[in-house]
Amino acid sequence: MPTAVVFVVDDDVSVRESLEHLIRVSGWAVEAFDSARTFLDRPAVDVPSCLILDVELPGLSGLDLQKLLVENGKTMPIIFITGHGDIPMSVRAMKAGAAEFLTKPFADGDLLNALRHAVERSEFEWSATQELHSLQSRYQSLTPRERQVMGLVVSGLLNKQIGGELGTSEITVKAHRGQVMRKMNTESLADLVRIAGRLGLPLAMKERPEKPRAIPSS
């Protein structure tokens, strides 16, 4: 897993430099910005990351930046810092998904503790995203018929039943099923079902007409 990057956005140069030093000596990579706009101009990074964000910034405020990031689908954990915090402000930030809200002056330990939790959350989400991308790539490598077979397999059908659904032999289904397991890099049905769930695949089992009920004799 790549090293996490901690971004700092604060217009106070002394605060930026102090935070940069604290974060760097604590083992994380750090990049600092003096405004929300300069942060937004920085190209996105595909690594675990979090943002330490001052609430009161010139131009685009910290809360406005948070809203913009959420609207653009960027779910980076945010730790807000402010010298003039109030309850409504903190509630607004937390409801929008902030990881923490600290009022200046805060203890280094409080910030580092919040940072550890935020980085761990970002690492978990990054790993989950990478896994999903890998699963999507494997699924795309399946042929149309192999995708059909996979859908019927995870729906609980046996090879013979799948053959009946697709109009092919049980031996052919078995061969397709083996290819599906190989390409999806799994050896068990349970894992294949889990993968189908992660991919959001619908169950492919067709509904079968109910047998007609016997009419009771009068």
NORZIUR-V556987 format. One record per backbone hydrogen bond with DSSP energy under -0.5 kcal/mol. NH is the residue of the N-H (numbers start at 0). CO is the residue of the C=O. If there is no record, write none. Layout:
nh:NH co:CO
nh:NH co:CO
This chain:
nh:4 co:47
nh:5 co:28
nh:6 co:4
nh:6 co:49
nh:7 co:30
nh:8 co:51
nh:9 co:7
nh:9 co:32
nh:12 co:10
nh:15 co:11
nh:16 co:12
nh:17 co:13
nh:18 co:14
nh:19 co:15
nh:20 co:16
nh:21 co:17
nh:22 co:18
nh:23 co:19
nh:24 co:20
nh:25 co:21
nh:26 co:23
nh:27 co:22
nh:28 co:3
nh:30 co:5
nh:32 co:7
nh:38 co:34
nh:39 co:35
nh:40 co:36
nh:41 co:38
nh:46 co:44
nh:49 co:4
nh:50 co:76
nh:51 co:6
nh:52 co:50
nh:52 co:78
nh:53 co:8
nh:54 co:80
nh:56 co:54
nh:59 co:57
nh:60 co:58
nh:61 co:54
nh:62 co:54
nh:64 co:60
nh:65 co:61
nh:66 co:62
nh:67 co:63
nh:68 co:64
nh:69 co:65
nh:70 co:66
nh:71 co:67
nh:72 co:69
nh:73 co:68
nh:74 co:72
nh:76 co:48
nh:78 co:50
nh:79 co:77
nh:79 co:99
nh:80 co:52
nh:81 co:101
nh:89 co:85
nh:90 co:86
nh:91 co:87
nh:92 co:88
nh:93 co:89
nh:94 co:90
nh:95 co:91
nh:96 co:93
nh:97 co:92
nh:98 co:77
nh:99 co:77
nh:101 co:79
nh:103 co:81
nh:110 co:106
nh:111 co:107
nh:112 co:108
nh:113 co:109
nh:114 co:110
nh:115 co:111
nh:116 co:112
nh:117 co:113
nh:118 co:114
nh:119 co:115
nh:120 co:116
nh:121 co:117
nh:122 co:118
nh:123 co:119
nh:124 co:120
nh:125 co:121
nh:126 co:122
nh:127 co:123
nh:128 co:124
nh:129 co:125
nh:130 co:126
nh:131 co:127
nh:132 co:128
nh:133 co:129
nh:134 co:130
nh:135 co:131
nh:136 co:132
nh:137 co:133
nh:138 co:134
nh:139 co:135
nh:140 co:136
nh:140 co:137
nh:141 co:138
nh:146 co:142
nh:147 co:143
nh:148 co:144
nh:149 co:145
nh:150 co:146
nh:151 co:147
nh:152 co:148
nh:153 co:149
nh:154 co:150
nh:155 co:152
nh:156 co:151
nh:161 co:157
nh:162 co:158
nh:163 co:159
nh:164 co:160
nh:165 co:161
nh:166 co:162
nh:167 co:162
nh:172 co:168
nh:173 co:169
nh:174 co:170
nh:175 co:171
nh:176 co:172
nh:177 co:173
nh:178 co:174
nh:179 co:175
nh:180 co:176
nh:181 co:177
nh:182 co:178
nh:183 co:179
nh:184 co:181
nh:185 co:180
nh:191 co:187
nh:192 co:188
nh:193 co:189
nh:194 co:190
nh:195 co:191
nh:196 co:192
nh:197 co:193
nh:198 co:194
nh:199 co:195
nh:199 co:196
nh:200 co:195
nh:203 co:150
nh:215 co:213
